Structures are given as structure tokens and as C-alpha cells.
Amino acid sequence: MKLTFLGTAAAEGIPAAFCNCDTCRRAKERGGKEIRTRSQILIDGDTLFDFPPDTYMHMLRFKLDLSAVKRVLITHSHMDHCYPQEFCMRGEPFAHGLTEKSVKIYCNSTVREIFAVDTAREMRESVARGIEIVTLKPYSEVKDGDVEIVALPAKHTQGEECLVYYVRRGGVGALLLNDTGVPDRSMFEWLKDRGCLVDIATFDSTYGAVRRGAGSRHMGLFDVVDQIELMHGLGLLNDGAKTVATHFSHNTDLDYAGICAVAAPYNITVAYDGYTVEME
């Protein structure tokens, strides 16, 4: 399984569109790994984790064939994770020679509603026929081809059943904990009881090293350390498992090197736009 981190920022990106803080000014001046677009992960070239408005930019930068994507896993309805309008272009006369005739979008019921509303004006019936919406609830389990998908409860927005996901393919398991506060211990115990062991784990790190995010909608690096220790204690992480921090906000006031310095003692890799991790 290969994960490519197409974007690694929180909602506002780094630099943020209208911001002149030190972090954003520094990112503009330095470029490179200091530039972070809205979070998105590509799995094995055919599965997308979240669909922000930066997807088009990701396609350009990484030379992606988005029509080859068979499934999209969406966590929740916030704009930086769910931009349905782009799907209006997935078919004639806007797109020719699609690699895959259809795509499945896995999401919660709120995303399904938002998708219908946001595409109502421009979605052609011929295009809509190639898009299947699959509504999931926490702890739903789905088999899609050779991919196993488990929807898990995120701690994020009240009034919406926000999701995170466990994905397994070819015996490799990835736990994608983006845009969530600290999960309940019971979620990790449920995974262990189901035999859903983890080879790659990605973690919301919105708060960087500024503060702990327990009880809130996001995590920081020290919350990530706590979750990794919990997973080790439960025997949920396989030997040699990769742990990756992503989904950063400019409000952390740390540059890439600074974040890496905090994460390094805990063997946590700090993702950047374009970072890849692969496990067999």
C-alpha cells in the first residue's frame, strides 16, 4: 500500500489566503515544504481520502489521472474536506476518455445532503449516472473490490456524524485519523477485537506543539504521542508500523524543521505535500 500526501494543511492552508502572520509570511518567502495545501491522501492511485477544493491543484502538481480514482472516502462536510462541485465535471462534455466509468463516494448522511445541494444547479444526469454515493455510519464495514473500508467515529463537529477511516488492502492496514480530536479508547479496542491491525497511521496534528487538544475538535503532536502509546499498549500497531503527523494549521507558529524537531524523539514522521509512505 502506498500513501501519497497530496495536501497536509488544515482548512486555511499554509500560507492562509488572507493572513499576514509570521508563519504565513515565512511560508511565502521560503516555499518548498513550508507550503501546505488542504489535506488529501491518495492511496495506491485509485482511492482518495477526502476531496478539498485543492484537488485540482493536486492533479496538476502530481500529474494525477483523477478519472482513475475508483473510490473517495470523505470524512465530513466542511469545505476543506468536501468540495462536491468538482464532480459536475466528471463526464462529457467536460471530460473525455475516463479511465474508470464510475466512482463511489463513501460519506456520512450530511455529506450526501451537501453533495446533492451543491451540485443541483450544474450536475448533468449523464454525469450523475457515473457517481454512486454510499452512506456510512460509524463502524460500518464495506468491501469494495480488494479494499476493506471501515468507517470510524471522529471527534469533530456537533450535529454531524464525522468519520475517520481504516483501510486494508493486501494485508496492509492504514488508520487515517485526520481532522479529529482525541478518539475514545473504545474505538481502538474495537479495531483490535476485529483484527484491524495498523501498519500506517496518520494523525491530525492541527495544534502542532502549541497545546494538547483533548476534548476539542483537533489534536496536537503530544496527543499523537499519547495515541501511539495507547495503540502500542493494545497491540494494535504492527512491528515497524509508520506513524505520520499531518493536517497542520499556521497557528502552530512552527516551520517544517521546528515540527520535525518536536516529532523526532517519538519516531513520528512529519508529512509535507508530496510525501509518500509505502508498506508491503
MOPERA-V103841 format. One record per residue. N is the residue number from 0. RES is the residue in one letter. OMEGA is omega in radians with two decimals (999 if undefined). D_FIRST is the distance of its C-alpha to the first C-alpha in Angstrom with 1 decimal. Layout:
# MOPERA-V103841
N RES OMEGA D_FIRST
N RES OMEGA D_FIRST
This chain:
# MOPERA-V103841
0 M 3.14 0.0
1 K 3.07 3.8
2 L 3.04 6.7
3 T -3.13 10.1
4 F -3.08 13.1
5 L 3.09 15.6
6 G -3.00 18.3
7 T -3.10 19.0
8 A 2.97 22.6
9 A -2.92 24.5
10 A -3.01 26.7
11 E -3.07 29.1
12 G 3.05 26.8
13 I 0.00 27.9
14 P 3.08 30.5
15 A -2.97 31.7
16 A -3.02 33.6
17 F -2.96 37.0
18 C 3.07 36.8
19 N 3.09 38.7
20 C -3.10 37.7
21 D -3.12 37.2
22 T -3.10 33.4
23 C 3.08 33.4
24 R 3.13 36.1
25 R -3.14 34.2
26 A 3.11 31.0
27 K -3.10 33.1
28 E -3.02 34.8
29 R -3.06 31.9
30 G 3.09 29.1
31 G -3.06 25.9
32 K 3.09 23.6
33 E 3.12 26.4
34 I -3.14 25.7
35 R 3.04 23.4
36 T -3.08 22.9
37 R -2.93 22.2
38 S 3.06 18.9
39 Q 3.12 16.1
40 I 3.03 12.3
41 L -3.13 10.4
42 I 3.04 7.0
43 D 3.06 6.1
44 G -3.07 9.8
45 D -3.12 11.1
46 T 3.11 10.9
47 L 3.02 13.0
48 F -3.07 13.8
49 D -3.02 17.5
50 F -3.12 19.8
51 P 3.07 22.3
52 P 3.10 25.2
53 D -3.12 23.5
54 T 3.14 21.0
55 Y 3.09 23.5
56 M 3.11 23.5
57 H 3.09 19.8
58 M -3.13 20.0
59 L -3.04 22.8
60 R -3.04 21.4
61 F 3.06 18.0
62 K -3.06 19.4
63 L 2.92 17.2
64 D -3.11 18.1
65 L 3.12 18.2
66 S 3.10 19.7
67 A -3.14 16.5
68 V -3.10 15.0
69 K -3.06 15.5
70 R 3.09 15.3
71 V 3.12 16.1
72 L -3.10 16.1
73 I -3.05 19.2
74 T -3.08 20.3
75 H -2.90 24.0
76 S 3.12 26.8
77 H -3.01 27.4
78 M -3.07 27.6
79 D 3.09 24.9
80 H -3.05 22.3
81 C 3.13 23.9
82 Y -2.99 25.7
83 P -3.02 26.6
84 Q -3.11 29.1
85 E -3.10 26.6
86 F 3.05 25.8
87 C -3.10 29.5
88 M -3.03 28.7
89 R 3.13 26.1
90 G -3.13 28.6
91 E 0.00 32.0
92 P -3.05 33.9
93 F -3.12 31.4
94 A -3.12 28.4
95 H 3.03 28.8
96 G 3.14 26.7
97 L 3.09 23.8
98 T 3.06 20.7
99 E -3.10 20.2
100 K -3.07 23.5
101 S 3.10 22.3
102 V 3.05 19.9
103 K 3.09 19.7
104 I 3.12 20.2
105 Y -3.02 19.5
106 C 3.03 22.0
107 N -3.06 25.0
108 S 3.12 28.5
109 T 3.10 29.5
110 V 3.11 26.9
111 R 3.12 28.0
112 E 3.14 31.6
113 I 3.13 30.8
114 F -3.12 29.0
115 A -3.11 32.1
116 V -3.03 34.5
117 D -3.14 32.8
118 T -2.99 32.4
119 A -3.04 35.7
120 R -2.95 37.7
121 E -3.10 35.5
122 M 3.06 33.3
123 R -3.12 34.5
124 E -3.14 34.6
125 S 3.10 33.1
126 V -3.11 30.0
127 A -3.13 29.8
128 R 3.14 29.6
129 G -3.11 26.1
130 I 3.12 24.8
131 E 3.09 24.3
132 I 3.12 24.5
133 V -3.10 23.2
134 T -3.13 24.8
135 L 3.00 23.2
136 K 3.10 24.9
137 P 3.14 23.7
138 Y 2.94 22.3
139 S 3.11 21.8
140 E -3.06 19.2
141 V 2.99 18.0
142 K -3.14 16.3
143 D -3.03 15.4
144 G 3.14 14.7
145 D -3.11 11.7
146 V 3.01 10.6
147 E -3.09 12.5
148 I 3.04 13.8
149 V 3.04 16.3
150 A -3.08 18.6
151 L -3.09 20.1
152 P 3.03 23.3
153 A 3.02 23.3
154 K -3.03 26.5
155 H -3.01 27.4
156 T 3.09 30.0
157 Q 3.12 33.0
158 G 3.09 33.7
159 E 3.11 30.2
160 E 3.14 27.6
161 C -3.03 24.8
162 L 2.78 21.3
163 V -2.98 18.1
164 Y 2.90 15.1
165 Y -3.10 12.9
166 V 3.11 9.9
167 R 3.10 8.6
168 R 3.10 6.9
169 G 3.11 7.6
170 G 3.12 9.0
171 V -3.11 6.5
172 G 3.10 8.4
173 A 3.09 8.6
174 L -2.99 12.2
175 L -3.05 13.3
176 L 3.14 17.0
177 N 3.09 18.2
178 D 3.10 21.9
179 T 2.92 23.2
180 G -3.09 25.8
181 V -3.13 25.6
182 P 3.03 24.3
183 D 3.08 26.6
184 R -3.09 26.2
185 S 3.11 26.4
186 M 3.12 23.0
187 F 3.12 21.3
188 E 3.11 23.7
189 W 3.11 22.8
190 L -3.13 19.1
191 K 3.14 20.2
192 D 3.13 22.7
193 R -3.11 20.3
194 G -3.14 18.0
195 C -3.10 15.2
196 L -2.95 14.1
197 V 3.05 12.0
198 D 3.09 9.6
199 I 3.09 9.2
200 A 3.08 12.4
201 T -2.99 13.8
202 F 2.92 17.6
203 D 3.14 20.4
204 S -3.03 22.6
205 T -3.04 25.2
206 Y -3.13 28.2
207 G 3.12 27.0
208 A -3.06 29.4
209 V -3.11 32.3
210 R 3.04 32.5
211 R -3.07 30.9
212 G -3.10 29.8
213 A 3.14 30.6
214 G -3.13 32.3
215 S -3.04 31.2
216 R -3.08 28.6
217 H 3.06 26.4
218 M 2.95 25.4
219 G -3.06 26.2
220 L -3.12 24.7
221 F 2.95 27.0
222 D 3.11 25.9
223 V 3.10 22.3
224 V 3.14 23.8
225 D -3.11 25.5
226 Q 3.10 22.5
227 I 3.10 20.6
228 E 3.11 23.7
229 L -3.13 24.0
230 M 3.07 20.5
231 H -3.11 21.3
232 G 3.13 24.6
233 L -3.07 23.3
234 G -3.09 20.9
235 L 3.14 18.0
236 L 3.06 15.9
237 N 3.08 14.6
238 D 3.13 15.9
239 G -3.13 14.3
240 A 3.12 12.5
241 K 3.08 12.1
242 T -2.97 14.4
243 V 3.06 14.8
244 A -3.14 17.9
245 T 3.12 18.2
246 H -3.09 20.6
247 F 3.05 23.7
248 S 3.06 27.3
249 H -3.13 29.9
250 N 3.07 32.2
251 T 3.13 30.6
252 D 3.07 32.8
253 L 3.02 30.4
254 D -3.08 29.1
255 Y -3.13 25.7
256 A 3.13 27.2
257 G 3.10 28.9
258 I 3.13 25.9
259 C -3.13 24.2
260 A 3.10 27.4
261 V -3.04 27.3
262 A -2.99 23.7
263 A -3.12 23.8
264 P -3.11 25.9
265 Y 3.12 23.4
266 N 3.08 20.4
267 I 3.08 18.9
268 T 3.09 17.2
269 V -3.12 18.8
270 A 3.00 16.6
271 Y -3.13 18.5
272 D -3.12 18.2
273 G 3.12 15.9
274 Y 3.10 14.1
275 T 3.03 10.4
276 V -3.06 8.3
277 E 3.13 5.6
278 M 3.09 5.4
279 E 999 6.2
